[in-house]
Amino acid sequence: MKEWIRWGTAESRLIDRFARDLVSGRSPNAAIAARACVDALRRLHEAHPNAAWAAVTRTWEAVHTRLLDVAHATGGRWRGARWSARQDSLIRPFVTGLIQGRYRSANEAARYATAVLALSGPRRSVPFNQRTVQQRILDQAEARGWRPDTREWSERELRLLDDYARAVRRGRYRTARAAARAYLQGLDRLARRHRGTRWLRTDRTLDSVFTALVKRLKRLKAWSGPVWPEPELQLAERFAQGLIDGRYASARAAARDFLSARDDLRARLPEIVWLRRRRALRNAQRVINKQAHEMGRSVQTIPWGAPERRILDRYARAVARGRFRSILGAAPACKRVLARLHRLHPETRWSRLPRTLPAVEGQLQILVRGFGIPRNNGRWTPGELEIVDRFARRCGTPGYRTLADATRECVRELERRYRREMKRNPLLGPVQPRTLNAVQAVLRQRAIALRTWGPYAAVSRE
């Protein structure tokens, strides 16, 4: 529903109270303050159901914008999220590491610092994102006399970089980032062989080399993003035709089968370099959709009816209350209820087109974000994080010498937990299992924060 009703006096007083907490520092940032304000506004609307302003459900985005406006209107005293002395002390080792050259860039230092900050405060709040942490690290490093390297590339460096650009064009390297890594390795070998040569600069970061390499590729007119060779496009055209003929309910289903058939194509044509790299499901779906539209497929869009929206709102509230672990678990159950509603009302306009699973997931995502929950389909529950913490503390012990060993055991333990949850509460729906890469990423963050892995591991064991 569009919010055209003005803010009431009681709502404005509530917004002012949370804005004062934000300015005084009692709230860590505007996102957390807006989430708490949304809950308070919901209770206020339930207490005054006959008021005109109670007829509109205030979304998290609207409350967040209003809260920022009120905070900035207090005379300019508020300048965003505040850093405490403890948080500054946590990122100080990363600032020192950037100055001393232990990190190749501020982005790399911010990635480790964000993992430490995320687990240093309350479990349900993450005050700063990686971009904010990176800017804070840069400010503190520049205050201590550090300056980023902004010197231009010499003519000899660019000639050497052109050789790697032509190698990418010929297909010797699968990606430009792989060629940038090879450039840095070759530069180190040249610097050891020709000591004292001034133009051989080995302090270039991977990001700066990658950016310069992409510029050289564009100048050679050999860079337009990931390349789709002709055999792969012909295979995608076959699945686009299946989407038009109705053999697939959606482009996502056609893209899944396309990726399976692409593995067979890669085995038959190993000489094509671009077939060796993996395609994301989203990219395959985009190409299949584009080819299907060029072949005459029209997209039929029907607005959501009021009964459909009521069902979506019910399942979105169930996700917000924790009945479903994620939107991926609630969407199939919601889709089944919508299909039953379409069979009961076949004469209505909104029942002419069956709702696909991605469409239901998208609508649930919008509604759940309106309740103040961040945009994340796979939120980690406290039970899952407890298991991850258990294995993060064991990193580096005799049983788990590497992070991969701890990750595999953690995945098995999580799968056992999912099976127990399904037996206790079948209403949770199909649980989307955690992938190995997702578990390893969270496990690495937890281990760095607990100082059992990463730059502080050796110091903590001593």
C-alpha positions as CSV (number, residue, x, y, z in Angstrom):
1,M,0.0,0.0,0.0
2,K,1.3,3.4,-0.9
3,E,2.1,5.6,2.1
4,W,0.2,8.8,1.3
5,I,-1.1,9.4,4.9
6,R,1.0,11.9,6.8
7,W,2.9,11.0,9.9
8,G,0.8,11.4,13.1
9,T,1.8,13.4,16.2
10,A,2.4,10.2,18.2
11,E,4.5,8.8,15.5
12,S,6.6,11.9,15.2
13,R,7.2,11.9,18.9
14,L,8.4,8.3,18.7
15,I,10.7,9.1,15.8
16,D,12.1,12.1,17.7
17,R,12.9,9.9,20.7
18,F,14.8,7.4,18.6
19,A,16.6,10.2,16.7
20,R,17.8,11.6,20.0
21,D,19.1,8.2,21.0
22,L,20.9,8.1,17.6
23,V,22.5,11.5,18.0
24,S,23.5,10.9,21.6
25,G,25.2,7.6,20.7
26,R,22.9,5.2,22.6
27,S,22.1,3.6,19.3
28,P,25.1,2.3,17.3
29,N,23.7,3.3,13.9
30,A,20.6,4.3,12.0
31,A,19.8,0.8,10.7
32,I,19.5,-0.7,14.2
33,A,17.6,2.3,15.5
34,A,15.1,2.1,12.5
35,R,14.5,-1.6,13.2
36,A,13.7,-0.9,16.8
37,C,11.5,2.1,15.8
38,V,9.5,-0.1,13.4
39,D,8.7,-2.5,16.2
40,A,7.6,0.4,18.5
41,L,5.5,1.9,15.7
42,R,3.8,-1.5,15.2
43,R,2.9,-1.6,18.9
44,L,1.7,2.0,18.7
45,H,-0.6,1.2,15.8
46,E,-2.1,-1.8,17.6
47,A,-2.8,0.4,20.6
48,H,-4.6,3.1,18.5
49,P,-6.3,1.1,15.7
50,N,-8.9,3.9,14.9
51,A,-6.3,6.6,14.2
52,A,-5.9,7.7,10.6
53,W,-2.2,7.3,10.6
54,A,-2.6,3.7,12.0
55,A,-4.1,2.6,8.7
56,V,-0.6,2.5,7.0
57,T,2.1,0.0,7.9
58,R,5.3,2.0,8.0
59,T,8.1,0.2,6.2
60,W,11.7,0.0,7.4
61,E,12.9,2.1,4.5
62,A,10.4,4.9,5.3
63,V,11.3,4.9,9.0
64,H,15.0,4.8,8.2
65,T,14.7,7.8,5.9
66,R,12.6,9.7,8.3
67,L,15.0,8.9,11.2
68,L,18.0,10.2,9.2
69,D,16.1,13.4,8.3
70,V,15.3,14.2,11.9
71,A,18.8,13.3,13.0
72,H,20.4,15.6,10.5
73,A,17.9,18.4,11.4
74,T,19.3,18.6,14.9
75,G,21.8,21.3,14.0
76,G,24.4,19.2,12.1
77,R,25.7,17.5,15.3
78,W,25.3,14.0,13.9
79,R,27.7,12.7,11.2
80,G,26.7,9.1,10.9
81,A,27.6,6.0,12.8
82,R,30.0,6.7,15.8
83,W,33.1,4.7,16.5
84,S,33.8,3.8,20.1
85,A,37.3,3.7,21.6
86,R,37.0,-0.1,21.8
87,Q,36.2,-0.4,18.0
88,D,39.1,1.9,17.2
89,S,41.4,-0.3,19.2
90,L,40.2,-3.3,17.3
91,I,41.0,-1.9,13.9
92,R,44.3,-0.3,15.0
93,P,46.4,-3.5,14.3
94,F,44.9,-3.6,10.8
95,V,45.9,0.1,10.2
96,T,49.4,-0.8,11.4
97,G,49.5,-3.8,9.1
98,L,48.4,-1.7,6.1
99,I,51.2,0.8,6.8
100,Q,53.8,-1.9,7.3
101,G,52.8,-3.7,4.0
102,R,51.3,-6.8,5.5
103,Y,48.1,-6.2,3.5
104,R,48.2,-5.5,-0.2
105,S,45.3,-3.0,-0.1
106,A,43.0,-1.3,2.3
107,N,40.2,-3.5,1.0
108,E,42.0,-6.6,2.2
109,A,42.6,-5.1,5.6
110,A,39.0,-4.0,5.9
111,R,37.8,-7.5,5.1
112,Y,39.6,-9.0,8.1
113,A,38.7,-6.0,10.3
114,T,35.0,-6.3,9.4
115,A,35.0,-10.0,10.5
116,V,36.5,-9.0,13.9
117,L,34.0,-6.1,14.4
118,A,31.0,-8.2,13.5
119,L,31.7,-10.6,16.3
120,S,33.0,-8.1,18.9
121,G,29.6,-6.5,19.8
122,P,26.1,-7.9,20.3
123,R,25.3,-11.0,18.3
124,R,22.3,-9.5,16.5
125,S,23.9,-6.2,15.4
126,V,26.7,-5.5,12.9
127,P,27.3,-1.8,13.2
128,F,29.6,-1.2,10.2
129,N,29.9,-2.7,6.7
130,Q,33.1,-3.3,4.9
131,R,33.1,0.0,3.0
132,T,32.7,2.0,6.2
133,V,35.5,0.0,7.9
134,Q,37.8,0.6,4.9
135,Q,37.2,4.3,5.0
136,R,38.0,4.4,8.7
137,I,41.2,2.4,8.2
138,L,42.2,4.8,5.4
139,D,41.5,7.9,7.5
140,Q,43.6,6.6,10.5
141,A,46.4,5.4,8.2
142,E,46.6,8.8,6.5
143,A,46.5,10.5,9.9
144,R,49.7,8.5,10.8
145,G,51.5,9.7,7.6
146,W,50.6,6.9,5.2
147,R,49.7,7.8,1.7
148,P,48.3,5.5,-1.0
149,D,50.5,4.9,-4.1
150,T,49.1,7.1,-6.9
151,R,52.2,7.2,-9.2
152,E,51.5,6.6,-12.8
153,W,52.6,3.5,-14.8
154,S,55.8,3.8,-16.7
155,E,56.1,3.1,-20.4
156,R,58.1,-0.1,-19.9
157,E,55.5,-1.4,-17.4
158,L,52.7,-0.7,-19.8
159,R,54.6,-2.6,-22.6
160,L,55.0,-5.6,-20.3
161,L,51.3,-5.3,-19.3
162,D,50.3,-5.3,-23.0
163,D,52.0,-8.8,-23.4
164,Y,49.6,-10.2,-20.7
165,A,46.6,-8.4,-22.3
166,R,47.4,-10.1,-25.6
167,A,47.7,-13.4,-23.7
168,V,44.2,-13.0,-22.3
169,R,43.0,-12.2,-25.8
170,R,44.6,-15.4,-27.2
171,G,42.9,-17.4,-24.4
172,R,46.1,-18.3,-22.4
173,Y,44.5,-17.0,-19.2
174,R,40.9,-17.8,-18.3
175,T,40.3,-14.4,-16.6
176,A,41.9,-11.0,-16.4
177,R,42.4,-11.4,-12.7
178,A,44.4,-14.6,-13.3
179,A,46.6,-12.7,-15.8
180,A,47.1,-10.0,-13.2
181,R,48.3,-12.6,-10.7
182,A,50.7,-14.0,-13.3
183,Y,52.0,-10.5,-14.0
184,L,52.9,-9.9,-10.3
185,Q,54.6,-13.3,-10.1
186,G,56.6,-12.6,-13.3
187,L,57.5,-9.2,-12.0
188,D,58.9,-10.7,-8.8
189,R,61.1,-13.1,-10.8
190,L,62.3,-10.2,-13.0
191,A,63.1,-8.1,-9.9
192,R,65.2,-10.9,-8.4
193,R,67.0,-11.4,-11.6
194,H,67.7,-7.7,-12.4
195,R,68.4,-6.1,-9.0
196,G,68.5,-2.3,-9.0
197,T,66.3,-1.8,-12.0
198,R,64.1,1.2,-11.1
199,W,61.1,0.6,-13.3
200,L,60.5,-3.0,-11.9
201,R,58.1,-2.0,-9.1
202,T,57.0,-5.0,-7.1
203,D,54.7,-3.0,-4.7
204,R,51.8,-2.9,-7.1
205,T,48.6,-4.3,-5.6
206,L,46.5,-7.0,-7.4
207,D,43.5,-4.6,-7.7
208,S,45.6,-1.9,-9.4
209,V,47.2,-4.4,-11.8
210,F,43.7,-5.8,-12.6
211,T,42.3,-2.3,-13.3
212,A,45.2,-1.3,-15.5
213,L,45.0,-4.7,-17.4
214,V,41.3,-4.2,-18.1
215,K,42.0,-0.7,-19.5
216,R,44.6,-2.2,-21.8
217,L,42.2,-4.9,-22.9
218,K,39.5,-2.3,-23.7
219,R,42.1,-0.3,-25.7
220,L,42.8,-3.5,-27.7
221,K,39.0,-4.0,-28.1
222,A,39.3,-7.4,-26.5
223,W,37.3,-6.9,-23.3
224,S,33.5,-7.0,-23.1
225,G,33.1,-9.1,-20.0
226,P,32.7,-12.9,-20.0
227,V,32.7,-14.4,-23.5
228,W,30.1,-16.8,-24.7
229,P,31.5,-19.0,-27.6
230,E,29.3,-20.0,-30.5
231,P,28.8,-23.7,-29.4
232,E,27.6,-22.5,-25.9
233,L,25.2,-20.0,-27.5
234,Q,23.8,-22.7,-29.7
235,L,23.2,-24.9,-26.6
236,A,21.5,-22.0,-24.8
237,E,19.3,-21.4,-27.9
238,R,18.0,-25.0,-27.6
239,F,16.9,-24.5,-24.0
240,A,15.4,-21.1,-25.0
241,Q,13.3,-22.9,-27.5
242,G,12.2,-25.4,-24.8
243,L,11.1,-22.4,-22.7
244,I,9.0,-21.1,-25.5
245,D,7.4,-24.5,-26.2
246,G,6.4,-24.8,-22.5
247,R,8.8,-27.7,-21.5
248,Y,10.1,-25.4,-18.7
249,A,8.0,-23.5,-16.3
250,S,10.6,-20.7,-15.9
251,A,13.9,-19.5,-17.3
252,R,15.5,-20.6,-14.0
253,A,14.5,-24.2,-14.6
254,A,15.8,-24.1,-18.1
255,A,19.1,-22.5,-16.9
256,R,19.7,-25.4,-14.4
257,D,19.4,-28.0,-17.2
258,F,21.5,-25.9,-19.4
259,L,24.4,-25.9,-16.9
260,S,24.2,-29.7,-16.6
261,A,24.3,-30.0,-20.4
262,R,27.2,-27.5,-20.5
263,D,29.4,-29.9,-18.5
264,D,29.1,-32.5,-21.3
265,L,29.9,-29.8,-23.9
266,R,33.0,-28.8,-22.0
267,A,34.1,-32.5,-22.0
268,R,33.6,-32.7,-25.8
269,L,35.4,-29.4,-26.5
270,P,38.3,-29.0,-24.0
271,E,40.2,-26.7,-26.4
272,I,37.7,-23.8,-25.8
273,V,39.0,-21.7,-22.9
274,W,35.8,-20.0,-22.0
275,L,34.1,-23.4,-21.5
276,R,36.5,-24.2,-18.7
277,R,35.1,-21.5,-16.4
278,R,31.9,-21.9,-14.5
279,R,28.7,-20.0,-15.4
280,A,26.6,-18.6,-12.6
281,L,22.9,-19.6,-12.7
282,R,21.9,-15.9,-12.9
283,N,24.0,-15.3,-16.0
284,A,22.7,-18.4,-17.8
285,Q,19.2,-17.4,-17.0
286,R,19.8,-13.9,-18.4
287,V,21.2,-15.3,-21.7
288,I,18.3,-17.8,-22.1
289,N,15.7,-15.1,-21.4
290,K,17.4,-12.8,-23.9
291,Q,17.4,-15.5,-26.6
292,A,13.8,-16.5,-25.9
293,H,12.7,-12.8,-26.3
294,E,14.6,-12.5,-29.6
295,M,12.8,-15.7,-30.7
296,G,9.3,-14.2,-30.0
297,R,8.5,-15.0,-26.4
298,S,6.4,-12.3,-24.7
299,V,6.4,-11.7,-21.0
300,Q,2.9,-11.7,-19.5
301,T,2.6,-9.7,-16.3
302,I,-0.5,-9.7,-14.2
303,P,-0.7,-7.6,-11.0
304,W,-1.0,-9.5,-7.7
305,G,-4.6,-9.7,-6.4
306,A,-5.7,-8.7,-2.9
307,P,-6.2,-12.3,-1.8
308,E,-2.7,-13.2,-3.1
309,R,-1.2,-10.3,-1.2
310,R,-2.9,-11.3,2.0
311,I,-1.3,-14.8,1.7
312,L,2.1,-13.3,0.9
313,D,1.8,-11.0,4.0
314,R,1.0,-14.0,6.2
315,Y,4.0,-16.0,5.1
316,A,6.3,-12.9,5.3
317,R,5.2,-12.4,8.9
318,A,5.9,-16.1,9.5
319,V,9.5,-15.6,8.2
320,A,9.9,-12.5,10.3
321,R,8.8,-14.4,13.5
322,G,11.1,-17.3,12.8
323,R,8.6,-20.0,11.8
324,F,10.7,-20.5,8.6
325,R,14.5,-20.4,8.6
326,S,14.6,-18.4,5.4
327,I,12.6,-17.1,2.5
328,L,13.8,-20.1,0.4
329,G,11.9,-22.4,2.9
330,A,8.7,-20.3,3.0
331,A,8.4,-19.7,-0.8
332,P,7.5,-23.3,-1.8
333,A,4.8,-23.5,0.9
334,C,3.4,-20.1,-0.1
335,K,3.4,-21.2,-3.8
336,R,1.3,-24.2,-3.0
337,V,-1.3,-22.1,-1.1
338,L,-1.4,-19.7,-4.0
339,A,-2.0,-22.5,-6.5
340,R,-4.9,-23.8,-4.3
341,L,-6.3,-20.3,-4.3
342,H,-6.1,-20.1,-8.1
343,R,-8.1,-23.4,-8.4
344,L,-10.8,-22.0,-6.1
345,H,-11.2,-18.8,-8.1
346,P,-10.5,-19.6,-11.8
347,E,-12.7,-16.7,-13.1
348,T,-10.5,-13.9,-11.6
349,R,-7.9,-12.1,-13.6
350,W,-5.0,-12.8,-11.3
351,S,-5.6,-16.6,-11.4
352,R,-4.9,-16.8,-15.2
353,L,-1.1,-17.0,-14.8
354,P,0.5,-19.4,-12.3
355,R,2.9,-17.7,-10.0
356,T,6.5,-19.0,-10.4
357,L,8.8,-19.8,-7.4
358,P,11.2,-16.9,-8.2
359,A,8.3,-14.4,-8.4
360,V,7.0,-15.6,-5.0
361,E,10.5,-15.3,-3.5
362,G,10.9,-11.8,-4.8
363,Q,7.6,-10.6,-3.3
364,L,8.4,-12.3,0.0
365,Q,11.8,-10.6,0.0
366,I,10.2,-7.1,-0.4
367,L,7.7,-7.8,2.4
368,V,10.2,-9.2,4.8
369,R,12.5,-6.3,4.2
370,G,9.6,-4.0,5.2
371,F,9.6,-5.7,8.6
372,G,13.2,-4.4,9.2
373,I,15.0,-7.7,8.4
374,P,18.1,-7.1,6.2
375,R,18.3,-8.3,2.6
376,N,19.6,-11.8,3.2
377,N,17.9,-15.1,2.2
378,G,20.2,-17.2,4.3
379,R,20.3,-15.7,7.8
380,W,22.4,-17.8,10.2
381,T,20.4,-18.8,13.2
382,P,21.9,-18.8,16.8
383,G,22.0,-22.6,16.7
384,E,24.0,-22.7,13.5
385,L,26.4,-20.0,14.7
386,E,26.9,-22.1,17.9
387,I,28.0,-25.1,15.9
388,V,30.3,-22.9,13.7
389,D,31.9,-21.3,16.8
390,R,32.5,-24.8,18.2
391,F,34.6,-25.7,15.1
392,A,36.2,-22.3,14.9
393,R,37.7,-22.8,18.3
394,R,39.3,-26.1,17.1
395,C,41.1,-24.6,14.1
396,G,44.8,-25.3,14.3
397,T,44.4,-28.1,16.8
398,P,45.8,-31.6,16.0
399,G,42.4,-32.8,14.7
400,Y,41.9,-29.8,12.4
401,R,45.2,-28.7,11.0
402,T,43.6,-26.9,8.0
403,L,40.5,-24.8,7.6
404,A,39.1,-27.3,5.0
405,D,39.1,-30.1,7.6
406,A,37.1,-28.1,10.1
407,T,34.7,-27.0,7.3
408,R,33.9,-30.5,6.2
409,E,33.1,-31.6,9.8
410,C,31.1,-28.5,10.4
411,V,29.0,-29.1,7.3
412,R,28.2,-32.7,8.5
413,E,27.2,-31.4,11.9
414,L,24.9,-28.8,10.4
415,E,23.2,-31.4,8.2
416,R,22.5,-33.5,11.3
417,R,21.0,-30.5,13.0
418,Y,18.7,-29.8,10.0
419,R,17.4,-33.4,10.1
420,R,16.6,-33.1,13.8
421,E,14.8,-29.8,13.2
422,M,12.7,-31.3,10.4
423,K,11.6,-34.1,12.7
424,R,10.7,-31.8,15.6
425,N,8.9,-29.2,13.5
426,P,7.7,-30.1,9.9
427,L,6.3,-26.6,9.4
428,L,9.8,-25.3,8.8
429,G,9.5,-26.5,5.2
430,P,12.4,-27.7,3.0
431,V,15.6,-26.5,4.6
432,Q,18.1,-25.1,2.1
433,P,21.5,-26.7,3.1
434,R,24.5,-24.5,3.6
435,T,27.1,-24.9,0.8
436,L,30.7,-25.7,1.6
437,N,31.9,-22.3,0.5
438,A,29.3,-20.5,2.6
439,V,30.3,-22.5,5.7
440,Q,34.0,-21.9,5.1
441,A,33.5,-18.2,4.7
442,V,31.6,-17.8,8.0
443,L,34.0,-20.3,9.8
444,R,37.0,-18.2,8.6
445,Q,35.4,-15.0,10.0
446,R,34.6,-16.6,13.3
447,A,38.1,-18.1,13.6
448,I,39.7,-14.8,12.9
449,A,37.6,-13.1,15.5
450,L,38.5,-15.8,18.0
451,R,42.2,-15.5,17.0
452,T,42.5,-19.2,16.2
453,W,43.1,-18.5,12.5
454,G,44.5,-15.6,10.5
455,P,47.1,-12.9,11.3
456,Y,46.7,-13.3,15.1
457,A,46.7,-17.1,15.3
458,A,50.4,-17.5,16.1
459,V,50.3,-14.7,18.8
460,S,47.2,-16.2,20.5
461,R,48.7,-19.7,20.7
462,E,51.8,-18.3,22.3
